[in-house]
Amino acid sequence: MYFKLPELGEGVHEGELVVWKTKAGDTVKHDQILFEIMTDKATVEFPSPFDGKIIELLAKEGQIIKVGQEIINYDLFGAKAQSEQKHAVKIQEINTIQSAAVLPVSSPGSSGLSTGSARVLASPATRRLARESGVDLAKISGSGPHGRVLQEDIKKTLTPNVVGKEERVPWRGLRKKIAEKMRLSKDKAAHFTYVEEADVSELVKLRDQAKIVGKEKGIKVTYLPFIMKFMVDALKKFPILNSTLDEEKGELVYKHYYNIGLSIQTDEGLMAPVIKGVEHLGIFQLAKALEDLVERARKKQLKLEDFQGGTVTITNAGSIGGLFATPIINYPEVAILGFNKISKKPVVKNIHGHHGIVICDWTYFSISLDHRIVDGAVGAEFMKEFIHSVENPSVLLLE
């Protein structure tokens, strides 16, 4: 029987096979992870839909796989037990012969290596590190038992890859997908960025109070739940910012639901999973959902559905620093809001009819918009509405 690559989501027809989690001859159980596929939206783990034995892997790591393509040949347990047993015996015989010759069992994980590399004694994890680092295993002297190449051996060889003051690193995986996504956005959308400043003193006070309550509930409360709620309020008044352009059909699609994507920096690169139904969630519910999303993103536990259905995106670089930025739109969305650092600033204000200097908590918000869809004046009016809520956060209590 053959396992075919399932649907990867709306508009996604192929993906890169990142790594196999199984090999020929393995017995697998239902829901056991078989492999990882990377699309331009996410890296997704695929669980086994069957209990059975892997006969043959029909694709190599690094290969582009299309939806519906056969990638695993397998036998089910039960009616085919006898044939499985014969196959298992054959595999065992092959393994025995190779072990006697001090050779590793070949696997699809050795794709991209030279013939000499395939004969080198090394674990699948070591082979993957060598492949990602552009290192030829055949040229490495292994320090492990029987000359086995260890990961430490590969790391020691990386220094010679530096030519003069330059170092070449393979450009692939998530980093490459991010680049493709960014290039698509810049090619399609007519970007412009609008920046506005805000006095967030009252928001800082409200968040400090919410932190105390959140701590009692075991929830970490950041500024983002408040910002997201303010975004929803403003988007309801300016719905064109919560739309997408269907270029094939020539239609502008207004979304009357608010699924906000959050740009998250991980060790592997930038990704933008989505919090769905923000309009229906309270501050603490949002805070909990955000905490869960960030945690799963950094542990590589996000699923494909976590990246689907976004209507608008927010990026938050405030914890790192910077005055403001010009974020790139998460195409085909038409808007992305940038939330920047909060700092103390002396501000001239009218206090009881007299001007005076007051120390305020101050920040800047930047919003990048697709000028094909959103006029500059509309973007400015949206920001005016949004900033009013930010500076008067008590409006949340009146909802």
TAWO-V7577 format. One record per pair of residues at least 4 apart in sequence whose ideal C-beta (glycine too) atoms are under 6 Angstrom apart, sorted by sequence separation. I is the first residue (numbers start at 0). J is the second residue. D is the distance in Angstrom with one decimal. If there is no record, write none. Layout:
<<I;J;D> <I;J;D>>
This chain:
<<7;11;4.0> <21;25;4.6> <27;31;4.7> <58;62;5.0> <64;68;5.3> <75;79;6.0> <79;83;5.6> <112;116;3.5> <121;125;4.2> <128;132;6.0> <143;147;3.3> <148;152;5.1> <171;175;5.2> <183;187;6.0> <184;188;5.5> <199;203;5.8> <209;213;5.7> <222;226;5.8> <230;234;5.9> <280;284;4.1> <301;305;4.5> <373;377;5.3> <382;386;5.9> <37;42;4.5> <74;79;4.7> <97;102;4.5> <112;117;5.6> <121;126;5.3> <129;134;4.4> <141;146;4.4> <161;166;4.8> <170;175;5.6> <213;218;4.2> <245;250;4.6> <264;269;5.7> <280;285;4.7> <295;300;4.1> <296;301;5.5> <316;321;5.6> <349;354;5.8> <350;355;4.8> <368;373;4.3> <373;378;5.3> <21;27;5.8> <58;64;5.6> <141;147;5.0> <143;149;4.8> <234;240;5.7> <295;301;5.2> <329;335;5.8> <388;394;5.7> <7;14;5.7> <35;42;5.8> <36;43;5.4> <97;104;5.8> <129;136;5.1> <141;148;3.8> <142;149;5.9> <213;220;3.8> <234;241;4.5> <244;251;5.7> <245;252;5.6> <262;269;6.0> <263;270;5.7> <328;335;5.2> <347;354;5.8> <109;117;4.9> <35;44;5.4> <74;83;4.9> <139;148;5.3> <242;251;5.6> <243;252;5.0> <262;271;5.1> <326;335;4.7> <347;356;5.9> <348;357;4.9> <94;104;5.8> <142;152;5.5> <210;220;5.0> <242;252;5.8> <368;378;4.8> <34;45;5.7> <141;152;5.8> <209;220;4.6> <242;253;4.8> <260;271;4.2> <326;337;4.7> <345;356;5.1> <346;357;5.6> <20;32;4.6> <21;33;5.4> <32;44;4.9> <33;45;5.4> <57;69;5.7> <58;70;4.6> <136;148;5.6> <314;326;4.9> <20;33;5.7> <57;70;5.1> <139;152;5.4> <241;254;5.1> <260;273;4.7> <324;337;5.2> <345;358;5.8> <346;359;4.7> <20;34;5.7> <32;46;5.7> <33;47;5.2> <274;288;5.4> <19;34;5.1> <108;123;4.6> <121;136;5.9> <238;253;5.4> <258;273;5.0> <259;274;5.3> <343;358;5.6> <344;359;5.8> <30;46;4.5> <31;47;4.8> <206;222;5.7> <323;339;5.0> <18;35;5.1> <55;72;4.1> <103;120;5.5> <109;126;5.7> <119;136;4.3> <139;156;6.0> <258;275;4.6> <312;329;4.3> <344;361;3.9> <17;35;4.2> <29;47;6.0> <54;72;4.3> <108;126;5.4> <119;137;5.9> <259;277;5.1> <54;73;5.6> <111;130;5.2> <116;135;5.8> <134;153;5.4> <341;360;5.4> <17;37;5.0> <27;47;4.8> <53;73;5.4> <54;74;6.0> <116;136;3.9> <257;277;4.7> <272;292;5.4> <320;340;5.5> <29;50;5.3> <116;137;4.7> <257;278;4.7> <311;332;5.7> <317;338;5.7> <341;362;4.6> <14;36;4.0> <15;37;4.6> <28;50;5.5> <51;73;4.9> <52;74;5.1> <113;135;5.9> <115;137;3.1> <128;150;5.4> <134;156;5.8> <317;339;5.1> <14;37;5.7> <51;74;5.4> <125;148;5.8> <311;334;5.2> <312;335;4.5> <313;336;4.8> <314;337;5.3> <315;338;4.5> <317;340;4.2> <339;362;5.7> <14;38;4.2> <51;75;4.5> <113;137;5.7> <129;153;5.3> <339;363;5.0> <51;76;5.5> <125;150;5.2> <128;153;5.4> <26;52;5.3> <49;75;5.9> <50;76;5.1> <231;257;4.8> <11;38;4.9> <120;147;4.4> <121;148;4.3> <25;53;4.7> <337;365;4.0> <119;148;5.7> <272;301;5.5> <23;53;5.5> <263;293;5.9> <336;366;5.0> <7;38;5.4> <52;83;5.0> <265;296;5.6> <21;53;5.5> <23;55;5.5> <227;259;5.3> <265;297;5.5> <335;367;5.1> <23;56;5.9> <263;296;4.7> <272;305;4.2> <272;306;5.6> <334;368;5.3> <273;308;5.9> <133;169;5.2> <273;309;4.3> <333;369;4.2> <328;367;5.5> <333;372;4.6> <323;363;4.2> <333;373;5.9> <271;312;5.7> <324;365;5.9> <326;367;5.0> <328;369;5.9> <16;58;5.4> <18;60;5.8> <323;365;4.5> <325;367;6.0> <16;60;5.6> <101;145;5.2> <16;62;5.1> <231;277;5.5> <231;278;5.0> <15;63;5.7> <16;64;5.3> <59;107;4.9> <60;108;5.6> <61;110;5.9> <260;309;4.0> <13;63;5.5> <60;110;5.4> <61;111;5.9> <227;277;5.2> <258;308;4.9> <56;107;4.7> <59;110;3.5> <258;309;5.2> <13;65;4.6> <258;310;4.9> <259;311;5.8> <260;312;3.9> <261;313;5.9> <262;314;3.9> <12;66;5.4> <259;313;5.9> <254;310;4.3> <224;282;4.7> <271;329;5.6> <7;66;6.0> <4;64;5.2> <6;66;5.9> <224;285;3.7> <4;66;5.4> <224;286;4.8> <3;67;5.3> <4;68;5.2> <218;283;5.6> <3;69;5.4> <4;70;5.8> <24;90;4.0> <220;286;4.6> <223;289;5.7> <1;69;4.3> <218;286;5.1> <2;71;3.9> <218;287;5.2> <241;310;5.0> <260;329;5.9> <241;311;5.5> <1;72;5.8> <219;290;5.4> <0;73;5.7> <22;106;4.9> <19;107;5.7> <243;331;4.6> <19;108;6.0> <243;332;6.0> <177;268;5.2> <242;333;5.9> <177;269;5.6> <173;267;4.6> <174;268;5.2> <240;334;4.4> <173;268;4.3> <226;338;5.6> <244;372;6.0> <194;323;5.3> <192;325;4.2> <239;373;5.9> <39;176;5.0> <39;179;6.0> <188;328;5.0> <39;180;5.5> <240;381;5.7> <188;330;5.6> <199;341;5.8> <184;327;5.3> <187;330;5.5> <184;328;5.2> <237;381;4.3> <181;327;5.5> <184;330;3.9> <183;330;5.7> <233;381;5.4> <236;384;5.6> <233;384;4.4> <233;385;4.1> <229;385;5.7> <232;388;5.6> <203;360;4.5> <200;359;5.0> <229;388;4.0> <200;360;4.6> <229;389;5.6> <198;359;4.8> <199;360;4.9> <199;362;5.3> <197;362;5.7> <196;363;5.2> <228;395;6.0> <194;363;5.9> <195;364;5.6> <194;365;4.6> <192;365;5.5> <193;366;5.4> <192;367;4.6> <190;367;5.6> <191;368;6.0> <191;370;4.9> <189;369;6.0> <188;369;4.1> <189;370;4.1> <189;371;5.0> <193;378;4.9> <193;379;6.0> <195;382;4.6> <205;392;4.9> <193;382;5.9> <197;386;4.9> <202;392;4.8> <195;386;5.5> <201;392;5.5> <197;389;5.0> <198;390;5.4> <197;390;5.8> <43;303;4.7> <41;303;5.6> <41;306;4.6> <40;306;4.4> <8;303;5.3> <8;307;5.6>>
